[in-house]
């Protein structure tokens, strides 16, 4: 095996290792604390019991953070979400995203 092939194998294994670990940018515990107001619509375990509100459990962390920031900036418009995120800091958003991403999407 030549040097380039070895480098490709190492890079591939490193990528798999990174993807298989749950590393969150935000603080899960802080996100759980901050999620108290979210639970009314999105459920205590991130699974909504109300058909018009999405499940958040197991959603991708970066996606959640981007959507919350888009609601906050007004880029994404929603009469319910706009006031909910208006007072959130970037750290709050990162923490909420980490918390919901850490939850089991099956609701268990």
SENU-605192 format. One record per residue (C-alpha): residue in one letter; x, y, z. Coordinates in Angstrom, 3 decimals, decimal comma, padded with zeros to 6 digits, m for minus. Layout:
N
+----+----------+----------+----------+
: aa :        X :        Y :        Z :
+----+----------+----------+----------+
:  A :        X :        Y :        Z :
...
+----+----------+----------+----------+
END
This chain:
108
+----+----------+----------+----------+
: aa :        X :        Y :        Z :
+----+----------+----------+----------+
:  X :  000,000 :  000,000 :  000,000 :
:  X :  001,493 :  003,331 : m001,007 :
:  X :  001,594 :  006,460 :  001,128 :
:  X : m001,456 :  008,033 : m000,511 :
:  X : m003,557 :  004,905 :  000,036 :
:  X : m002,512 :  004,768 :  003,685 :
:  X : m003,403 :  008,430 :  004,119 :
:  X : m006,848 :  007,801 :  002,589 :
:  X : m007,488 :  004,887 :  004,945 :
:  X : m006,474 :  006,965 :  007,975 :
:  X : m008,638 :  009,883 :  006,839 :
:  X : m011,615 :  007,571 :  006,274 :
:  X : m011,278 :  005,952 :  009,684 :
:  X : m010,953 :  009,349 :  011,339 :
:  X : m014,110 :  010,564 :  009,618 :
:  X : m016,058 :  007,479 :  010,689 :
:  X : m014,858 :  007,918 :  014,275 :
:  X : m015,919 :  011,571 :  014,312 :
:  X : m019,333 :  010,807 :  012,838 :
:  X : m020,036 :  008,000 :  015,268 :
:  X : m019,466 :  010,083 :  018,399 :
:  X : m022,075 :  012,415 :  019,835 :
:  X : m020,243 :  015,701 :  020,102 :
:  X : m022,500 :  018,664 :  020,580 :
:  X : m021,513 :  022,298 :  020,222 :
:  X : m023,959 :  023,457 :  022,860 :
:  X : m024,475 :  022,559 :  026,511 :
:  X : m027,176 :  019,874 :  026,710 :
:  X : m027,999 :  020,489 :  030,392 :
:  X : m028,382 :  024,247 :  029,832 :
:  X : m030,538 :  023,535 :  026,782 :
:  X : m032,793 :  021,245 :  028,800 :
:  X : m033,283 :  023,993 :  031,378 :
:  X : m034,008 :  026,560 :  028,667 :
:  X : m036,481 :  024,232 :  026,911 :
:  X : m039,194 :  024,629 :  029,556 :
:  X : m041,217 :  027,000 :  027,364 :
:  X : m040,688 :  024,836 :  024,272 :
:  X : m042,352 :  021,828 :  025,896 :
:  X : m045,881 :  023,211 :  025,574 :
:  X : m045,766 :  022,790 :  021,797 :
:  X : m042,870 :  020,411 :  021,143 :
:  X : m043,463 :  017,985 :  024,028 :
:  X : m041,495 :  017,152 :  027,174 :
:  X : m039,332 :  014,670 :  025,275 :
:  X : m039,194 :  016,610 :  022,002 :
:  X : m042,133 :  014,684 :  020,525 :
:  X : m045,096 :  016,949 :  019,867 :
:  X : m048,601 :  015,755 :  020,631 :
:  X : m050,000 :  018,599 :  018,506 :
:  X : m050,073 :  017,786 :  014,774 :
:  X : m049,126 :  021,283 :  013,591 :
:  X : m045,890 :  021,428 :  015,655 :
:  X : m042,803 :  019,452 :  014,614 :
:  X : m040,954 :  016,871 :  016,655 :
:  X : m037,518 :  018,174 :  017,644 :
:  X : m036,051 :  015,063 :  019,284 :
:  X : m033,077 :  013,744 :  017,344 :
:  X : m033,135 :  016,559 :  014,810 :
:  X : m029,686 :  017,625 :  013,601 :
:  X : m028,071 :  020,177 :  015,902 :
:  X : m026,847 :  022,543 :  013,194 :
:  X : m030,223 :  022,476 :  011,466 :
:  X : m032,032 :  023,368 :  014,693 :
:  X : m029,629 :  026,210 :  015,441 :
:  X : m029,959 :  027,623 :  011,921 :
:  X : m033,760 :  027,499 :  012,058 :
:  X : m033,937 :  029,162 :  015,469 :
:  X : m031,598 :  031,910 :  014,277 :
:  X : m033,705 :  032,355 :  011,122 :
:  X : m036,862 :  032,728 :  013,238 :
:  X : m035,075 :  035,209 :  015,504 :
:  X : m033,788 :  037,349 :  012,619 :
:  X : m037,127 :  037,313 :  010,815 :
:  X : m035,615 :  035,515 :  007,823 :
:  X : m038,032 :  032,687 :  008,590 :
:  X : m041,451 :  034,024 :  009,507 :
:  X : m043,799 :  032,372 :  011,975 :
:  X : m046,223 :  034,139 :  014,316 :
:  X : m045,731 :  031,563 :  017,073 :
:  X : m041,956 :  031,143 :  016,899 :
:  X : m040,952 :  034,790 :  016,437 :
:  X : m041,801 :  035,855 :  020,002 :
:  X : m040,473 :  032,586 :  021,424 :
:  X : m036,958 :  033,141 :  020,060 :
:  X : m036,775 :  036,939 :  020,211 :
:  X : m034,944 :  036,978 :  023,546 :
:  X : m032,667 :  034,001 :  022,937 :
:  X : m028,920 :  034,579 :  022,787 :
:  X : m026,685 :  032,665 :  020,385 :
:  X : m025,579 :  030,533 :  023,350 :
:  X : m029,223 :  029,790 :  024,253 :
:  X : m029,863 :  028,673 :  020,688 :
:  X : m026,758 :  026,467 :  020,604 :
:  X : m027,763 :  024,898 :  023,921 :
:  X : m031,345 :  024,246 :  022,830 :
:  X : m030,132 :  022,731 :  019,576 :
:  X : m027,718 :  020,447 :  021,446 :
:  X : m030,431 :  019,371 :  023,876 :
:  X : m033,002 :  018,478 :  021,226 :
:  X : m030,394 :  016,798 :  019,022 :
:  X : m029,407 :  014,618 :  021,972 :
:  X : m032,929 :  013,270 :  022,478 :
:  X : m034,064 :  009,916 :  021,116 :
:  X : m036,326 :  010,560 :  018,110 :
:  X : m038,498 :  007,597 :  019,156 :
:  X : m039,473 :  009,552 :  022,269 :
:  X : m037,959 :  007,030 :  024,689 :
+----+----------+----------+----------+
END
